Amino acid sequence: IFMATSTEGFQLSSLFPGAVKTGSDRSLLLTQLVEKIEQAPKNGINTPRELDQAIVALCQSLERCNPTPRPVRNTSKMSGFWKMLYTNFEPVAPSSGKLGPFVGDVYQDVDFVNNRARNILRINIPPIAGELVATPSIVSDSIMAIAFESVGNKLAGLLPLGPKIQFEPNKEIRFWEHVYLDDTYRILYARRNDEKATRGFLYVMQRADEERFETGV
């Protein structure tokens, strides 16, 4: 056990990283994160490893200064329409915005009032919309469970692309671990229910309530 005899040059953050993070620190980190994401391919698909590592590192720094304690239990802030800016999900799939050869935008619609969560894929050319409907539940202060209900895709909002799939209740479950939440951004890790030893894949989301739309699926 030792004690410092002088406080000259001493900073609390040297003992407790993130303990004295300010709003300006978070703003700078968010700016750096968005800049790095803009250097990546759309949605993060096939991002070079070094760039992905830099993005993950920035997210870890933001996690240490998360301004919202118990983010999942803050349902009013968690609810809303969110656009995905980046993911390192593998293999590339609709979860990362790719359906066959086509790449589009990915959204999450979190609605605790009606106990619904939707993952939405929207491709402009050709006009394809896909929607996965799930039931959210709170597992802990930072983890939300998502139980799949149905998934389907439509062309131009009219023509179904294959049959709509209905899932057995609580058969397919994913876990979203939220590490950062403010009024504009959510950062989470998504994993399967049988991958408890891993944290999962990174998702960076930006609030986009003004872009809300219905898929017709």
Disulfide bonds with the S-S distance in Angstrom:
none
